[in-house]
Amino acid sequence: MMIELRDVCKTFYLGESSVQALNHVNLTINAGEYLSVMGPSGSGKSTLLNMLGLLDRPDSGYYGLSDTDTNQLTDNQRAAMRSEYIGFVFQAYHLVPRLTARENIELPMMLAGISNGERHRLSSQAMQRLGIEDRAHHLPNQLSGGQRQRVALARAIVRRPSILLADEPTGNLDSHSGIEVMELIEELNRDGITLLMVTHDAVLGARAPRRIKMLDGTVDEDIIDREVELST
């Protein structure tokens, strides 16, 4: 699923002040690519991620997913496309405290009307792949940070999305757990999922074959490292 942004702009208003979060961003991402997005706070990284995840609309410009002009979609159509094709992993996990690991993983499928049997089958597959099947009935407060991030990752990939958007996915983890989670995420990319990761960590960002640097709402650098590409 190819991603294409052309002259995408987004401005936020805070009282009488305005902030141009995205300023004529042009970006093409081919299916199966692995990108890191870096830059200082306020550079537009998170706004770009929200735009790509169909959580926000541009004020102007074109955002295409596999030649579909997402700007022309209704809110319901955007939600359906997001549910089918896009997975999210966040720094803060965003797990529901009163739900078990399995219930958290199955929640988006329940909201999408998927049958109980199919939800159970798909969640079991995802948990087995991520090594947390023995934590299925644990609540989030009974899990380590690494386990919670694995639950969040399982929830993101349970419906086999084409695109995985990760916002500081190791930010709340110790170094050992962080490396484990990154290796799992990168394994998904090798299976064909397009991976876009926002990070402040230069070492983490350097793992990606393609690295984008945001500055003042623009793509300041777009570097493809062939040596990293060949080693992955």
DOZAMI-478688 format. One record per residue: residue number from 1; residue in one letter; x, y, z of N, C-alpha, C in turn. Coordinates in nm, 4 decimals. Layout:
% residues N
SITE    n  res       n_u       n_v       n_w      ca_u      ca_v      ca_w       c_u       c_v       c_w
SITE  NUM    a         X         Y         Z         X         Y         Z         X         Y         Z
...
END
This chain:
% residues 232
SITE    n  res       n_u       n_v       n_w      ca_u      ca_v      ca_w       c_u       c_v       c_w
SITE    1    m    0.0852   -0.1181    0.0000    0.0000    0.0000    0.0000    0.0893    0.1238    0.0000
SITE    2    m    0.0910    0.1957   -0.1111    0.1769    0.3125   -0.1230    0.1133    0.4342   -0.0555
SITE    3    i    0.1979    0.5140    0.0069    0.1563    0.6374    0.0738    0.2131    0.7545   -0.0046
SITE    4    e    0.1290    0.8537   -0.0316    0.1764    0.9715   -0.1044    0.1189    1.0987   -0.0429
SITE    5    l    0.2074    1.1874   -0.0029    0.1682    1.3200    0.0443    0.2200    1.4232   -0.0539
SITE    6    r    0.1332    1.5163   -0.0937    0.1746    1.6245   -0.1835    0.1285    1.7580   -0.1262
SITE    7    d    0.2255    1.8426   -0.0925    0.1977    1.9778   -0.0431    0.0992    1.9786    0.0730
SITE    8    v    0.1175    1.8864    0.1655    0.0268    1.8750    0.2793    0.0605    1.9817    0.3841
SITE    9    c   -0.0417    2.0565    0.4237   -0.0276    2.1609    0.5259   -0.1277    2.1374    0.6379
SITE   10    k   -0.0858    2.1714    0.7601   -0.1743    2.1632    0.8750   -0.1354    2.2707    0.9745
SITE   11    t   -0.2336    2.3535    1.0123   -0.2108    2.4606    1.1093   -0.3022    2.4414    1.2289
SITE   12    f   -0.2467    2.4576    1.3476   -0.3241    2.4524    1.4708   -0.3322    2.5924    1.5308
SITE   13    y   -0.4452    2.6214    1.5915   -0.4665    2.7535    1.6503   -0.4794    2.7403    1.8014
SITE   14    l   -0.3998    2.8190    1.8729   -0.4029    2.8229    2.0188   -0.4338    2.9663    2.0605
SITE   15    g   -0.5620    2.9909    2.0861   -0.6037    3.1280    2.1133   -0.5832    3.2120    1.9888
SITE   16    e   -0.5070    3.3187    2.0029   -0.4800    3.4049    1.8884   -0.3529    3.3646    1.8143
SITE   17    s   -0.2844    3.2648    1.8654   -0.1603    3.2190    1.8021   -0.1887    3.1017    1.7091
SITE   18    s   -0.1063    3.0865    1.6078   -0.1168    2.9745    1.5148    0.0184    2.9066    1.5018
SITE   19    v    0.0149    2.7754    1.4839    0.1361    2.6962    1.4656    0.1182    2.6133    1.3396
SITE   20    q    0.2075    2.6305    1.2431    0.2011    2.5510    1.1209    0.2770    2.4216    1.1451
SITE   21    a    0.2022    2.3177    1.1802    0.2635    2.1904    1.2176    0.3203    2.1168    1.0979
SITE   22    l    0.2533    2.1265    0.9832    0.3032    2.0691    0.8585    0.3006    2.1776    0.7526
SITE   23    n    0.4129    2.1939    0.6832    0.4288    2.3051    0.5904    0.4710    2.2520    0.4535
SITE   24    h    0.3721    2.2239    0.3694    0.3962    2.1761    0.2329    0.4858    2.0517    0.2322
SITE   25    v    0.4387    1.9496    0.3031    0.5135    1.8244    0.3119    0.4872    1.7398    0.1880
SITE   26    n    0.5960    1.6945    0.1264    0.5895    1.6022    0.0134    0.6649    1.4754    0.0519
SITE   27    l    0.5974    1.3625    0.0391    0.6578    1.2376    0.0837    0.5910    1.1201    0.0131
SITE   28    t    0.6719    1.0297   -0.0385    0.6213    0.9058   -0.0976    0.6854    0.7884   -0.0261
SITE   29    i    0.6036    0.6965    0.0223    0.6505    0.5777    0.0940    0.5957    0.4558    0.0219
SITE   30    n    0.6852    0.3708   -0.0233    0.6440    0.2508   -0.0940    0.6068    0.1392    0.0033
SITE   31    a    0.5246    0.0470   -0.0430    0.4825   -0.0655    0.0404    0.6045   -0.1427    0.0892
SITE   32    g    0.6062   -0.1731    0.2194    0.7126   -0.2535    0.2766    0.8342   -0.1768    0.3229
SITE   33    e    0.8351   -0.0440    0.3089    0.9500    0.0343    0.3537    0.9551    0.0425    0.5062
SITE   34    y    1.0737    0.0776    0.5559    1.0973    0.0973    0.6987    1.1625    0.2338    0.7142
SITE   35    l    1.0894    0.3263    0.7770    1.1370    0.4631    0.7954    1.1365    0.5006    0.9426
SITE   36    s    1.2349    0.5813    0.9804    1.2296    0.6493    1.1084    1.2092    0.7975    1.0808
SITE   37    v    1.1338    0.8612    1.1706    1.1084    1.0053    1.1593    1.1629    1.0701    1.2855
SITE   38    m    1.2588    1.1590    1.2683    1.3248    1.2243    1.3814    1.3161    1.3750    1.3666
SITE   39    g    1.3521    1.4445    1.4733    1.3485    1.5896    1.4732    1.3178    1.6409    1.6120
SITE   40    p    1.3426    1.7685    1.6375    1.3176    1.8252    1.7706    1.1686    1.8318    1.8022
SITE   41    s    1.1369    1.8527    1.9300    0.9972    1.8701    1.9691    0.9375    1.9880    1.8937
SITE   42    g    0.8131    1.9695    1.8475    0.7463    2.0749    1.7720    0.7815    2.0787    1.6255
SITE   43    s    0.8565    1.9785    1.5782    0.8984    1.9788    1.4373    0.7913    1.9254    1.3433
SITE   44    g    0.6873    1.8598    1.3980    0.5799    1.8075    1.3138    0.5744    1.6567    1.3061
SITE   45    k    0.6581    1.5872    1.3835    0.6642    1.4415    1.3762    0.5294    1.3765    1.4097
SITE   46    s    0.4752    1.4125    1.5257    0.3503    1.3495    1.5692    0.2334    1.3898    1.4806
SITE   47    t    0.2338    1.5141    1.4334    0.1278    1.5568    1.3411    0.1340    1.4765    1.2123
SITE   48    l    0.2551    1.4510    1.1640    0.2706    1.3684    1.0442    0.2165    1.2286    1.0688
SITE   49    l    0.2479    1.1715    1.1842    0.2001    1.0374    1.2162    0.0481    1.0341    1.2230
SITE   50    n   -0.0125    1.1337    1.2880   -0.1584    1.1395    1.2963   -0.2213    1.1551    1.1591
SITE   51    m   -0.1556    1.2312    1.0709   -0.2065    1.2493    0.9359   -0.2032    1.1175    0.8598
SITE   52    l   -0.0891    1.0471    0.8689   -0.0758    0.9198    0.7987   -0.1735    0.8167    0.8542
SITE   53    g   -0.2039    0.8250    0.9839   -0.2956    0.7307    1.0463   -0.4415    0.7661    1.0303
SITE   54    l   -0.4706    0.8677    0.9515   -0.6089    0.9115    0.9255   -0.6787    0.9571    1.0535
SITE   55    l   -0.5991    1.0019    1.1511   -0.6562    1.0590    1.2728   -0.6798    1.2081    1.2578
SITE   56    d   -0.6211    1.2673    1.1550   -0.6358    1.4105    1.1299   -0.6420    1.4322    0.9790
SITE   57    r   -0.6988    1.5455    0.9409   -0.7093    1.5815    0.7991   -0.6187    1.7003    0.7699
SITE   58    p   -0.5582    1.7038    0.6519   -0.4798    1.8225    0.6153   -0.5698    1.9408    0.5860
SITE   59    d   -0.5186    2.0612    0.6105   -0.5913    2.1812    0.5697   -0.5886    2.1971    0.4185
SITE   60    s   -0.4781    2.1538    0.3595   -0.4646    2.1584    0.2136   -0.3632    2.0537    0.1718
SITE   61    g   -0.3633    2.0220    0.0433   -0.2726    1.9207   -0.0067   -0.3427    1.7875   -0.0272
SITE   62    y   -0.2664    1.6899   -0.0719   -0.3198    1.5578   -0.1088   -0.2556    1.4501   -0.0245
SITE   63    y   -0.3385    1.3609    0.0306   -0.2895    1.2411    0.0977   -0.3547    1.1205    0.0341
SITE   64    g   -0.2749    1.0411   -0.0355   -0.3261    0.9235   -0.1041   -0.2750    0.7946   -0.0429
SITE   65    l   -0.3659    0.6993   -0.0266   -0.3314    0.5637    0.0140   -0.3691    0.4711   -0.1001
SITE   66    s   -0.2672    0.4159   -0.1672   -0.2928    0.3287   -0.2825   -0.3897    0.3952   -0.3801
SITE   67    d   -0.3594    0.5207   -0.4143   -0.4357    0.5995   -0.5126   -0.5741    0.6416   -0.4651
SITE   68    t   -0.6087    0.6137   -0.3391   -0.7336    0.6641   -0.2822   -0.7079    0.8003   -0.2206
SITE   69    d   -0.7799    0.9018   -0.2663   -0.7676    1.0361   -0.2106   -0.8405    1.0386   -0.0775
SITE   70    t   -0.7657    1.0277    0.0318   -0.8290    1.0166    0.1632   -0.9024    1.1445    0.2031
SITE   71    n   -0.8675    1.2567    0.1414   -0.9351    1.3825    0.1738   -1.0820    1.3801    0.1327
SITE   72    q   -1.1140    1.2929    0.0371   -1.2505    1.2861   -0.0131   -1.3374    1.1863    0.0631
SITE   73    l   -1.2784    1.1160    0.1585   -1.3528    1.0151    0.2325   -1.4319    1.0774    0.3463
SITE   74    t   -1.5463    1.0184    0.3777   -1.6225    1.0595    0.4952   -1.5508    1.0105    0.6206
SITE   75    d   -1.5926    1.0593    0.7358   -1.5324    1.0149    0.8615   -1.5487    0.8645    0.8797
SITE   76    n   -1.6646    0.8107    0.8438   -1.6876    0.6665    0.8567   -1.5985    0.5874    0.7619
SITE   77    q   -1.5798    0.6375    0.6411   -1.4931    0.5694    0.5455   -1.3477    0.5730    0.5916
SITE   78    r   -1.3074    0.6848    0.6485   -1.1710    0.6959    0.7012   -1.1516    0.5991    0.8181
SITE   79    a   -1.2502    0.5892    0.9058   -1.2406    0.4977    1.0189   -1.2320    0.3531    0.9713
SITE   80    a   -1.3091    0.3195    0.8683   -1.3056    0.1832    0.8146   -1.1699    0.1524    0.7520
SITE   81    m   -1.1135    0.2486    0.6786   -0.9820    0.2283    0.6179   -0.8744    0.2166    0.7250
SITE   82    r   -0.8846    0.2994    0.8279   -0.7886    0.2946    0.9376   -0.7941    0.1591    1.0077
SITE   83    s   -0.9142    0.1100    1.0327   -0.9311   -0.0167    1.1021   -0.8748   -0.1334    1.0217
SITE   84    e   -0.8889   -0.1266    0.8906   -0.8484   -0.2394    0.8060   -0.7002   -0.2392    0.7727
SITE   85    y   -0.6423   -0.1215    0.7541   -0.5078   -0.1154    0.6960   -0.3984   -0.0617    0.7880
SITE   86    i   -0.4331    0.0026    0.9005   -0.3331    0.0748    0.9783   -0.3325    0.0276    1.1230
SITE   87    g   -0.2133   -0.0018    1.1746   -0.1959   -0.0356    1.3150   -0.1134    0.0716    1.3848
SITE   88    f   -0.1400    0.0936    1.5131   -0.0708    0.1970    1.5907   -0.0049    0.1355    1.7138
SITE   89    v    0.1169    0.1820    1.7435    0.1845    0.1476    1.8687    0.2330    0.2776    1.9298
SITE   90    f    0.1958    0.3012    2.0575    0.2287    0.4263    2.1233    0.3230    0.4023    2.2414
SITE   91    q    0.3922    0.5074    2.2813    0.4830    0.5006    2.3951    0.4088    0.4627    2.5232
SITE   92    a    0.2879    0.5139    2.5404    0.2139    0.4961    2.6657    0.1227    0.3739    2.6666
SITE   93    y    0.1342    0.2872    2.5657    0.0610    0.1605    2.5563   -0.0883    0.1785    2.5285
SITE   94    h   -0.1561    0.2667    2.6047   -0.3005    0.2899    2.5899   -0.3820    0.1613    2.6055
SITE   95    l   -0.3505    0.0856    2.7079   -0.4290   -0.0335    2.7405   -0.5401    0.0046    2.8378
SITE   96    v   -0.6521   -0.0648    2.8304   -0.7640   -0.0407    2.9218   -0.7358   -0.1162    3.0515
SITE   97    p   -0.7236   -0.0467    3.1653   -0.6769   -0.1111    3.2897   -0.7637   -0.2277    3.3358
SITE   98    r   -0.8944   -0.2205    3.3128   -0.9834   -0.3239    3.3678   -0.9950   -0.4462    3.2767
SITE   99    l   -0.9323   -0.4416    3.1595   -0.9396   -0.5531    3.0656   -0.8119   -0.6353    3.0699
SITE  100    t   -0.8252   -0.7661    3.0505   -0.7087   -0.8535    3.0448   -0.6305   -0.8278    2.9160
SITE  101    a   -0.5132   -0.8898    2.9074   -0.4313   -0.8752    2.7863   -0.5103   -0.9191    2.6628
SITE  102    r   -0.5745   -1.0340    2.6703   -0.6524   -1.0817    2.5551   -0.7661   -0.9848    2.5226
SITE  103    e   -0.8352   -0.9377    2.6238   -0.9479   -0.8473    2.5998   -0.9012   -0.7155    2.5383
SITE  104    n   -0.7848   -0.6665    2.5805   -0.7300   -0.5458    2.5190   -0.6976   -0.5692    2.3718
SITE  105    i   -0.6402   -0.6837    2.3417   -0.6055   -0.7152    2.2030   -0.7307   -0.7287    2.1174
SITE  106    e   -0.8357   -0.7850    2.1752   -0.9570   -0.8110    2.0990   -1.0504   -0.6911    2.0904
SITE  107    l   -1.0278   -0.5881    2.1717   -1.1211   -0.4758    2.1782   -1.1495   -0.4120    2.0416
SITE  108    p   -1.0476   -0.3772    1.9605   -1.0782   -0.3172    1.8295   -1.1595   -0.4106    1.7403
SITE  109    m   -1.1356   -0.5409    1.7517   -1.2119   -0.6359    1.6699   -1.3558   -0.6448    1.7166
SITE  110    m   -1.3765   -0.6350    1.8472   -1.5127   -0.6352    1.8992   -1.5885   -0.5134    1.8484
SITE  111    l   -1.5214   -0.3977    1.8506   -1.5858   -0.2756    1.8019   -1.6134   -0.2826    1.6526
SITE  112    a   -1.5332   -0.3639    1.5801   -1.5531   -0.3799    1.4360   -1.6562   -0.4867    1.4029
SITE  113    g   -1.7127   -0.5510    1.5062   -1.8184   -0.6488    1.4839   -1.7699   -0.7869    1.4456
SITE  114    i   -1.6437   -0.8191    1.4719   -1.5903   -0.9508    1.4397   -1.6379   -1.0510    1.5445
SITE  115    s   -1.6719   -1.1706    1.5004   -1.7310   -1.2703    1.5891   -1.6350   -1.3108    1.7002
SITE  116    n   -1.6911   -1.3599    1.8095   -1.6117   -1.3982    1.9256   -1.5092   -1.5059    1.8910
SITE  117    g   -1.5510   -1.6066    1.8143   -1.4607   -1.7142    1.7769   -1.3439   -1.6655    1.6940
SITE  118    e   -1.3710   -1.5770    1.5980   -1.2652   -1.5233    1.5132   -1.1727   -1.4327    1.5945
SITE  119    r   -1.2299   -1.3540    1.6848   -1.1467   -1.2699    1.7709   -1.0509   -1.3547    1.8528
SITE  120    h   -1.1022   -1.4623    1.9091   -1.0191   -1.5495    1.9921   -0.9081   -1.6134    1.9089
SITE  121    r   -0.9406   -1.6570    1.7897   -0.8404   -1.7200    1.7026   -0.7288   -1.6223    1.6670
SITE  122    l   -0.7678   -1.5013    1.6258   -0.6689   -1.4032    1.5829   -0.5848   -1.3527    1.7006
SITE  123    s   -0.6480   -1.3313    1.8151   -0.5709   -1.2842    1.9314   -0.4738   -1.3913    1.9787
SITE  124    s   -0.5145   -1.5171    1.9727   -0.4244   -1.6257    2.0125   -0.3026   -1.6313    1.9210
SITE  125    q   -0.3241   -1.6135    1.7911   -0.2134   -1.6123    1.6961   -0.1161   -1.4986    1.7271
SITE  126    a   -0.1713   -1.3802    1.7528   -0.0869   -1.2634    1.7785   -0.0087   -1.2805    1.9086
SITE  127    m   -0.0741   -1.3304    2.0125   -0.0051   -1.3493    2.1401    0.1034   -1.4548    2.1303
SITE  128    q    0.0754   -1.5602    2.0561    0.1769   -1.6647    2.0390    0.2982   -1.6098    1.9654
SITE  129    r    0.2735   -1.5320    1.8621    0.3839   -1.4757    1.7858    0.4712   -1.3847    1.8717
SITE  130    l    0.4092   -1.3109    1.9628    0.4832   -1.2149    2.0448    0.5250   -1.2707    2.1809
SITE  131    g    0.4985   -1.3988    2.2031    0.5466   -1.4632    2.3242    0.4760   -1.4232    2.4514
SITE  132    i    0.3472   -1.3895    2.4434    0.2738   -1.3478    2.5635    0.1468   -1.4295    2.5844
SITE  133    e    0.1415   -1.5492    2.5221    0.0200   -1.6290    2.5360   -0.0053   -1.6681    2.6810
SITE  134    d    0.1011   -1.6783    2.7631    0.0833   -1.7137    2.9035    0.0392   -1.5939    2.9885
SITE  135    r    0.0243   -1.4773    2.9261   -0.0213   -1.3572    2.9971   -0.1621   -1.3160    2.9525
SITE  136    a   -0.2304   -1.4048    2.8833   -0.3602   -1.3713    2.8239   -0.4609   -1.3203    2.9257
SITE  137    h   -0.4594   -1.3741    3.0476   -0.5617   -1.3395    3.1469   -0.5101   -1.2418    3.2521
SITE  138    h   -0.3939   -1.1815    3.2281   -0.3381   -1.0839    3.3205   -0.3883   -0.9433    3.2867
SITE  139    l   -0.4118   -0.8636    3.3898   -0.4452   -0.7222    3.3714   -0.3169   -0.6439    3.3445
SITE  140    p   -0.3284   -0.5252    3.2826   -0.2082   -0.4465    3.2538   -0.1180   -0.4222    3.3743
SITE  141    n   -0.1777   -0.3995    3.4942   -0.0936   -0.3723    3.6111   -0.0230   -0.4965    3.6640
SITE  142    q   -0.0513   -0.6107    3.6034    0.0177   -0.7345    3.6389    0.1272   -0.7692    3.5371
SITE  143    l    0.1515   -0.6785    3.4438    0.2491   -0.7021    3.3375    0.3664   -0.6057    3.3503
SITE  144    s    0.4822   -0.6493    3.3045    0.5976   -0.5598    3.2973    0.5774   -0.4621    3.1817
SITE  145    g    0.6624   -0.3590    3.1754    0.6522   -0.2634    3.0658    0.6695   -0.3299    2.9301
SITE  146    g    0.7655   -0.4202    2.9194    0.7863   -0.4896    2.7928    0.6677   -0.5744    2.7537
SITE  147    q    0.6060   -0.6404    2.8521    0.4876   -0.7219    2.8233    0.3699   -0.6349    2.7813
SITE  148    r    0.3543   -0.5204    2.8468    0.2454   -0.4297    2.8084    0.2644   -0.3795    2.6653
SITE  149    q    0.3888   -0.3499    2.6277    0.4114   -0.3046    2.4919    0.3878   -0.4177    2.3918
SITE  150    r    0.4152   -0.5394    2.4302    0.3851   -0.6535    2.3429    0.2345   -0.6703    2.3248
SITE  151    v    0.1592   -0.6483    2.4331    0.0126   -0.6526    2.4216   -0.0350   -0.5431    2.3258
SITE  152    a    0.0205   -0.4221    2.3416   -0.0169   -0.3122    2.2526    0.0214   -0.3438    2.1080
SITE  153    l    0.1356   -0.4076    2.0895    0.1793   -0.4451    1.9548    0.0881   -0.5533    1.8972
SITE  154    a    0.0515   -0.6503    1.9808   -0.0414   -0.7543    1.9349   -0.1739   -0.6938    1.8922
SITE  155    r   -0.2230   -0.5985    1.9696   -0.3481   -0.5305    1.9342   -0.3341   -0.4584    1.7994
SITE  156    a   -0.2156   -0.4011    1.7745   -0.1939   -0.3263    1.6505   -0.1886   -0.4158    1.5281
SITE  157    i   -0.1379   -0.5381    1.5447   -0.1158   -0.6236    1.4263   -0.2162   -0.7372    1.4136
SITE  158    v   -0.3110   -0.7477    1.5080   -0.3963   -0.8653    1.5131   -0.4770   -0.8831    1.3842
SITE  159    r   -0.5090   -0.7723    1.3162   -0.5844   -0.7817    1.1905   -0.4931   -0.7704    1.0684
SITE  160    r   -0.3641   -0.7870    1.0912   -0.2644   -0.7881    0.9846   -0.2722   -0.6623    0.8976
SITE  161    p   -0.2436   -0.5482    0.9560   -0.2501   -0.4228    0.8803   -0.1385   -0.4150    0.7768
SITE  162    s   -0.1564   -0.3278    0.6793   -0.0531   -0.3038    0.5789    0.0521   -0.2060    0.6293
SITE  163    i    0.0127   -0.1185    0.7231    0.0991   -0.0111    0.7714    0.1010   -0.0146    0.9238
SITE  164    l    0.2213   -0.0042    0.9822    0.2348    0.0054    1.1272    0.3010    0.1385    1.1603
SITE  165    l    0.2316    0.2204    1.2400    0.2816    0.3513    1.2820    0.3189    0.3425    1.4292
SITE  166    a    0.4456    0.3654    1.4594    0.4958    0.3506    1.5956    0.5475    0.4847    1.6455
SITE  167    d    0.4902    0.5332    1.7552    0.5287    0.6623    1.8126    0.6073    0.6375    1.9411
SITE  168    e    0.7390    0.6540    1.9350    0.8281    0.6294    2.0499    0.7968    0.4942    2.1138
SITE  169    p    0.8010    0.3841    2.0370    0.7532    0.2551    2.0886    0.8351    0.1990    2.2033
SITE  170    t    0.9588    0.2473    2.2235    1.0411    0.1969    2.3339    1.0660    0.3035    2.4400
SITE  171    g    0.9956    0.4150    2.4319    1.0230    0.5288    2.5191    1.0064    0.4995    2.6675
SITE  172    n    0.9159    0.4073    2.7045    0.8926    0.3760    2.8458    0.9577    0.2449    2.8889
SITE  173    l    1.0484    0.1929    2.8061    1.1067    0.0622    2.8335    1.2540    0.0740    2.8699
SITE  174    d    1.3020   -0.0230    2.9481    1.4456   -0.0317    2.9717    1.5139   -0.0770    2.8426
SITE  175    s    1.6452   -0.0654    2.8372    1.7166   -0.0897    2.7116    1.6975   -0.2317    2.6605
SITE  176    h    1.6978   -0.3306    2.7502    1.6823   -0.4705    2.7085    1.5438   -0.4942    2.6483
SITE  177    s    1.4398   -0.4489    2.7199    1.3029   -0.4657    2.6680    1.2836   -0.3877    2.5398
SITE  178    g    1.3463   -0.2693    2.5321    1.3344   -0.1874    2.4117    1.3892   -0.2576    2.2893
SITE  179    i    1.5049   -0.3203    2.3035    1.5639   -0.3933    2.1909    1.4743   -0.5102    2.1511
SITE  180    e    1.4191   -0.5810    2.2486    1.3298   -0.6934    2.2179    1.2086   -0.6469    2.1385
SITE  181    v    1.1478   -0.5365    2.1822    1.0296   -0.4846    2.1122    1.0664   -0.4391    1.9712
SITE  182    m    1.1809   -0.3711    1.9564    1.2225   -0.3260    1.8239    1.2474   -0.4434    1.7312
SITE  183    e    1.3074   -0.5494    1.7817    1.3314   -0.6658    1.6971    1.2010   -0.7292    1.6515
SITE  184    l    1.1002   -0.7297    1.7387    0.9690   -0.7817    1.7000    0.9048   -0.6938    1.5928
SITE  185    i    0.9139   -0.5625    1.6119    0.8562   -0.4696    1.5142    0.9271   -0.4835    1.3797
SITE  186    e    1.0583   -0.4954    1.3824    1.1343   -0.5071    1.2580    1.1085   -0.6405    1.1880
SITE  187    e    1.0786   -0.7432    1.2663    1.0415   -0.8717    1.2069    0.9114   -0.8580    1.1278
SITE  188    l    0.8179   -0.7801    1.1797    0.6927   -0.7553    1.1084    0.7198   -0.6833    0.9769
SITE  189    n    0.8144   -0.5889    0.9792    0.8509   -0.5193    0.8558    0.9087   -0.6160    0.7539
SITE  190    r    0.9915   -0.7096    0.7996    1.0487   -0.8080    0.7063    0.9410   -0.8973    0.6472
SITE  191    d    0.8288   -0.9093    0.7181    0.7154   -0.9862    0.6649    0.6324   -0.9061    0.5652
SITE  192    g    0.6679   -0.7781    0.5465    0.6000   -0.6994    0.4437    0.5217   -0.5797    0.4918
SITE  193    i    0.5092   -0.5602    0.6247    0.4362   -0.4450    0.6761    0.5208   -0.3187    0.6577
SITE  194    t    0.4601   -0.2136    0.6080    0.5265   -0.0835    0.6011    0.5391   -0.0293    0.7429
SITE  195    l    0.6610    0.0083    0.7823    0.6874    0.0520    0.9191    0.7374    0.1953    0.9197
SITE  196    l    0.6678    0.2804    0.9948    0.7098    0.4182    1.0136    0.7165    0.4454    1.1633
SITE  197    m    0.8363    0.4804    1.2114    0.8589    0.4971    1.3544    0.9056    0.6385    1.3852
SITE  198    v    0.8345    0.7055    1.4753    0.8766    0.8356    1.5263    0.9611    0.8134    1.6504
SITE  199    t    1.0771    0.8769    1.6576    1.1642    0.8597    1.7728    1.2529    0.9820    1.7936
SITE  200    h    1.2885    1.0063    1.9203    1.3897    1.1063    1.9543    1.5280    1.0426    1.9645
SITE  201    d    1.5318    0.9091    1.9655    1.6547    0.8347    1.9890    1.7296    0.8149    1.8572
SITE  202    a    1.8440    0.8810    1.8427    1.9208    0.8737    1.7177    1.9704    0.7322    1.6907
SITE  203    v    2.0063    0.6592    1.7963    2.0534    0.5215    1.7788    1.9402    0.4337    1.7273
SITE  204    l    1.8221    0.4512    1.7846    1.7048    0.3756    1.7403    1.6685    0.4145    1.5974
SITE  205    g    1.6702    0.5433    1.5698    1.6367    0.5891    1.4352    1.7313    0.5367    1.3300
SITE  206    a    1.8583    0.5172    1.3679    1.9586    0.4713    1.2715    1.9380    0.3264    1.2299
SITE  207    r    1.8518    0.2543    1.3004    1.8224    0.1159    1.2617    1.7432    0.1099    1.1317
SITE  208    a    1.6744    0.2187    1.0984    1.5893    0.2201    0.9789    1.6710    0.2483    0.8532
SITE  209    p    1.6443    0.1772    0.7440    1.7151    0.2041    0.6186    1.6862    0.3431    0.5621
SITE  210    r    1.5692    0.3985    0.5939    1.5344    0.5321    0.5454    1.5045    0.6202    0.6656
SITE  211    r    1.5690    0.7367    0.6687    1.5561    0.8247    0.7846    1.5128    0.9640    0.7390
SITE  212    i    1.4043    1.0111    0.8000    1.3503    1.1426    0.7681    1.3700    1.2333    0.8887
SITE  213    k    1.4177    1.3530    0.8632    1.4310    1.4523    0.9696    1.3318    1.5642    0.9436
SITE  214    m    1.2458    1.5894    1.0451    1.1492    1.6977    1.0364    1.2053    1.8220    1.1039
SITE  215    l    1.1759    1.9384    1.0477    1.2179    2.0646    1.1054    1.1170    2.1713    1.0669
SITE  216    d    1.0558    2.2335    1.1668    0.9588    2.3413    1.1428    0.8488    2.3002    1.0451
SITE  217    g    0.8017    2.1774    1.0618    0.6888    2.1310    0.9820    0.7227    2.0865    0.8415
SITE  218    t    0.8514    2.0779    0.8091    0.8915    2.0354    0.6745    0.9826    1.9132    0.6844
SITE  219    v    0.9957    1.8426    0.5728    1.0930    1.7336    0.5634    1.2275    1.7967    0.5304
SITE  220    d    1.3136    1.8059    0.6314    1.4428    1.8725    0.6151    1.5461    1.7799    0.5512
SITE  221    e    1.5390    1.6500    0.5851    1.6293    1.5510    0.5268    1.5509    1.4240    0.4986
SITE  222    d    1.5888    1.3540    0.3938    1.5296    1.2249    0.3587    1.6442    1.1381    0.3067
SITE  223    i    1.6952    1.0525    0.3942    1.8173    0.9783    0.3646    1.7868    0.8290    0.3563
SITE  224    i    1.8339    0.7643    0.2521    1.8253    0.6190    0.2390    1.9656    0.5628    0.2551
SITE  225    d    1.9823    0.4796    0.3557    2.1116    0.4204    0.3870    2.1164    0.2812    0.3278
SITE  226    r    2.1856    0.2648    0.2175    2.1885    0.1360    0.1480    2.2563    0.0279    0.2320
SITE  227    e    2.3537    0.0665    0.3154    2.4207   -0.0340    0.3977    2.3258   -0.0923    0.5015
SITE  228    v    2.2443   -0.0058    0.5643    2.1433   -0.0552    0.6582    2.0412   -0.1403    0.5849
SITE  229    e    2.0026   -0.0957    0.4654    1.9030   -0.1681    0.3859    1.9492   -0.3085    0.3552
SITE  230    l    2.0768   -0.3222    0.3198    2.1310   -0.4529    0.2830    2.1454   -0.5440    0.4033
SITE  231    s    2.1622   -0.4876    0.5222    2.1845   -0.5696    0.6417    2.0560   -0.6157    0.7061
SITE  232    t    1.9420   -0.5612    0.6643    1.8141   -0.5987    0.7266    1.7491   -0.7131    0.6512
END
